[in-house]
Structure formats: C-alpha cells, structure tokens
Amino acid sequence: MAQIFDRSSNALARMSLVLSGLIVIALGVTLNSLQRSPWVTRQGQRAQQPIPFSHKHHVEGLGLQCQYCHTSVEKSSYAGIPPTKTCMNCHAQVWTNATLLEPVRHSWATGESIQWIKVHDLPDYVYFNHEIHVNKGIGCASCHGRVDQMPLMYMENSLQMEWCLNCHRNPAANLRPTSEIYNMAWTGPSSQKPVWCGTTGSNGPTSQAVNCTTTDPTANPQVAMLQEPATSALEQNKKLQAAGLGPMSGAIAGTAVSDQSPAILVPASYQKFTSQADLGAYLVGRYRIRTPTELQSCEVCHR
C-alpha cells in the first residue's frame, strides 16, 4: 500500500509545531505589552475636564500648597476633591467674568457639584490610604509626578500592582523627611546637598519622630536644638545640666524661664546623609516602616 504522506511531511509537521509555539509566545508578549501600555494604564493622557485647571499655574505660579485644595490628604484615606467654595475663595474676586470659569460660577449659584474626571482612579477592589503614605514619608511627587509642572493634570505612573510592589519591596528609595513631603523639587541628599536628621524623642505620630534640615546644624546652634515639652523650669534646668550646658537662660532656650513655659530647646544629635540609600535606611527605622514581607502582603491593599 502506497504511503499517504510524503517523507517531507515530517519536516512540515515539526515546522508547524514550532510555528504554533512562536505564535502563542508572540501573542502572550503582545497582550502583556498591551496591558502595560498607556492605552490601558492611561499614562500621559489628559482627561477632558469641565474646567482646564492648571496645577502649574496654581502651584508653581501662585504658590498654593497641596493641602489648601486637598484638605484631607494627611488625615484620611482619600485626598479629597476641593469643593466649589475653595475655588470661589479666590475667584469671587479675580477672573470674575472669565468664560473659562463659567462652570465654577454655575456650580456656586446652583449648588451642583462640578463633575471632575478622576485622573488617578484605582480599581474598586484596591484600598489605598493617603494618610499612611504621607505620614510615613512618601512625597506627593513620588506617585503623582511633578504636578507643579503640569498645565493639565495627567497620570505619570502606571499605578499597576507591580509599580506599587517595586516601592513596597524597597521603600527606602522613596522615603523623605516629612518636612519635604510637599516639595515637588526634592531629589534626595547628595554630597553637594547633604541632609542632617535627628530624633526628636516625640511619642506622637512617626512624622514627629524625626527632624531634618538642609542647613548644617553645627554651624547654627539654634538649628541643632529641638523643642521638647517640659512642665517646670526646674526640670528644664536639670535637662540642660545633664547636657553639660548649665542652668537654662532665656538666650539659650529661646524662651523665658518660668513654670508656665510649655517647651524648651534641648541639644540634638544630628546625623549627616549624602545619599538617598543611607537616608532611606535611617528613616525606615525612625518611621517604623514595616518589612518588605509585611508590606507585600495582599491584605495591605485588598481588604
């Protein structure tokens, strides 16, 4: 009986199997790239807002602080969208007849909320808490980018799970002094721009546990002193004597010596940092940041 398939069919069969495997791999790579692309993540896309609000004009140009509009960013899981009243605090007196601001005036007159389009919109199953990130030393620009340079707001980072985990695996790379949280231009310490940090001894929130400065405290004695509560002048003098400064005087403490004095300035031991890695490692301990294993737990975001 004659063979149905020629001997070359074996080669064709092998080639078809290899080709099928390559097609599956190519399809997987394509879908993976599509899933990470701005078409899905919406990175760099400027939403068509009812009002073309410029963060660059208000933040960089006018010097408004983030907290003026986003009032709950330090005490709530939600940063907050400013109400119309916040806009009218200024625009009741400036640009009062601008056509651009007609939706603001209409909202103020009718009580209807402005329908802003949320730019950084996480999935409903993800729980993100602004408060804990801000109070643990994560700056606004770390997630939102240089908002002060954005005429129209857009999403700079993907906000995908892998992006979150990259920070959670090594939080030290993004930690900064809480005094620099709203400093969009913060780039971390360097040999040319060192940072000095010292512990305050505060038992309050972690944001109060560390005091950092970009001014050399050894060159300015006032900078090298930290406020500490005291109940009486006697206790104040005891602390200064223990530090080797002798009895407190108004010139040293910066406040009058009295039993009613709410606080004194005590010497602080500052540590100099010239790299973000060293500063981050220091702040991880002082801010009591959880370990990478704890931070990567699914329960941190999925509840």
N, C-alpha and C positions, 0 to 999 in steps of 0.2 A: 504494500500500500504506500502510495506516494506521501511525502511529508506535506502537511498543510502550510506550515510556516517555514520560511527560508532560514538558513543559519544566521543571517544578519538580523533577524527579529530579536535575538538575544541582546544584541547591542542596542537596538531601539528600545527594548523594554528597560534596560538599565538606564538609558538616557532619559526616558520618560519619568522614571522614579527620581532621578537626580533633579530633573527639571521641576517636578512636582514639589520636592523638598525646598528648592530655591524659591519657588513661588510662594510657598507658605511662609518662609523666612522673610521674604520681601514684604509680604502683606503684613506680617507682625511688626516689622520695623516701620512701615508706613503708618499703621494705626497708632503705634507708640509715638511717632513724631507728630502726628495729627493731634493726639491727646495732649501733648506738651506745647502745641503751637498757640500763638495769640488768638487764632480763630476759636479755640476752646477756652483758653485762660483769660482772654480779653486784655492781655498786657498791652499797654501803649495806646489803647483805644479811648478816645474822648467821647463820653456819652453826650447825647443831645439834651442838655439840661434846660429847664424852663427859663433859667436866667444864666447867662455865661459868666458865672462867678470866677474871678481870678484870684487864686491864692497868692500868686506872685505879687500882685498889686497890694493886697491887704496885709500879707505877712512881711514881705521884703520891703515893699514901698512904704506902707504906713506903720509897720512895726507891731501889728496886733499879735498877741500871744495866742497859742492854740487854745488855751483854756477859756479865753473870752467867748468863743463860739461853742467849743466842745466842753461844756462845763462839767460833765460827769466822768471825764476820762480818768481821773485819779481815784474815783470812789465808786465806780460802777463797772459792770462787765460791758456796758455799752457806752461808746464815746459820746453819743448824743448828736442829733442834728439840731442846729440852732433854730429857735422859733422866729417867727417874723418880727417879733418885738426886738430881738437882738439886731436885726438889720435896720429897723426904724430908729434905734437909738442914735444912729448917725444920719441915716437918710431922711429923717424928718427935717434935717437942716441943710444937707448937702445933696446935690443932684436931685432936688425935689420934683423936677418936672421931666426927668430923663425918660424917654420912651423905653429904654432898656430895662428900667426898674418898674414898669407898669404892673407886672405880676406881683411885686412886693407890695405896692400900694393897694392893689385889689385884694390881696390876702389880708392886709391890715384892716381894710374897710369892711370886709365881709366875714372875717374870722375863719376863712377856709385856708387850710394848710397848703403850702407850696409843695407841689409833687416832685420833689427831688428824686433823681435816679441814683440809687446806691452804687458807688463805684467799687468799693471793696466789699463784695457780697459773698459771704461764705455759705456753703450748703447748710440747710436747716439741721442736719444731724451733727454739725460741728459746733462745739461750745468754745468760744474764745472770750477770755476775760481781759479787758483793757487794764483794769485796776492792778492786777497782779504783775503784769508785764512792766507797766510804768513804774510801779513802786519797787521793782526788783532790778531796775537799771537798764531797761531797754528803751532806747530813744525812739521818737516818732519816725525819724528818717530811716531807721533800720528796717521798718516794714513798709512805710509809705513813700520812701524816697525823698528827694529834695523838693518837698511841697512848695517851699518858698521860691522855687524857680519854675513853677508850673502855671502858665497863664490859664490853662484849662486842666482840671484835675484828671489824672489817669492812673491806672494801676501799674506800678513799676515792677512788682514781683508777681510770680505766678500764684502765690498763696495755696499751692498744692501741698499735699501731705509731705512729699519729700523735701520741699522747701522748709516747712516747719521743723521736720526732723533734723535737718542739717544744723539748725540753730540749737535744738534741744540736745543734740549729741555733743556740741561744743559751745555752750552758752558764753564762755569767757571771751570769745572772739567778738561778741556784740555788746558786752556789758560796759557801762559808762557810769561816772558819778551821777547821782540823781540831780545834781545842780546843772547838768548838761543835757538832761532829757529833751528839752525843747530847743536845744541849739542844733539847728539843721546843718551847720558847717562843721560839727565835731568830727574829727578824723582820728582821734586817739592820740596817746602820747608818743613822742619821738625824742631822739637825742637833742634836737633843736628846740622842741617844745615839751619839756617834761611836765609831769603832773605829780603833785605831792598829796598823799592821803593819810589821814589819821583817824583813829577811832574816837568817837565822842563819849562812849560809855552810856549812851542812852538805852533805856529799856523799852522804848517805844517801837514803832514800825522800823523795818530794816532800812528804809530810806533815811532815817535819822541816826543810824549807827555809824555812818562814815562821813567825814568832812574832807573834801578835796579842794585843792586850789592850784591854779597855774602860776601863782606867784611864789617864789622861793621863801618859805617861812623863816629860814634862818636869817634872811636879810630884813625881815619885818617882824619884830616881836609880837605885834598885835595880831598878825595872821597866825602866829604859832600858839595862840591861846584859844581855847574852846570854852563856850559857856556851859556851866553846869549848875543845876539848881542847888540852893543852899537855904537853910532855914534861919540861920543866925550869923552874925558877924563873927562869933566865936568859932563856929565850925569853919567859916571861910579862912580865918587866920590859921587854924590848925592844918588845913589842907595846903596852904601856901608855905607854912613852916616845914611840912613834910616834903614839899618840893624843893626846899632849900632857898626860898625867896624871902623868908622872914615875914613879919606881920604885913597884912594887906594894907595898901594905901589906895586912895581914890585914883591916883595917877596910874598905878599898875593895873588895877582891876577894871578901870574904866567906869566905875560906879561908886557912889558914896558908901561908906561903911556904916551900915545900920542894921538893926534887927529885922527891918522890913525889906531888905534887899532881896529881890526874887532870884537873882543869879549872880555868879561870879565868873571870871575868866581864869581858867587854870591852864598850866602848860600842857601842850600836847606833843606826842611823839609822832612825827611825820615820816613817811617812807616815800622815797623818790622812785618814780617809774618812768622809763624811757621807751617802753614797748607795750602794745596792747595786750600781748600774751601775759606779761607779768601783772599788769593792772587787772586784767580779767580774772586771773587766778586769785589775786588778792580779794577782789570784790565777790567772787564766788563764795568764799568763806565768810566774809563780813555780811553779805546779804542772805546767807543761809540758803543758797540755791540747792535744790535737790540734785541728786546724782543723775547722770545720763540715763541709767536704767530706770529710775523713777520717772524722769521726765518723758521717756519714750513709752510709758505705759499708755495703752489705748484709753484708759479711763480719764486721762488728763483732758482730752478733748471730747471723747464720745461718752456721754453720760446717759 
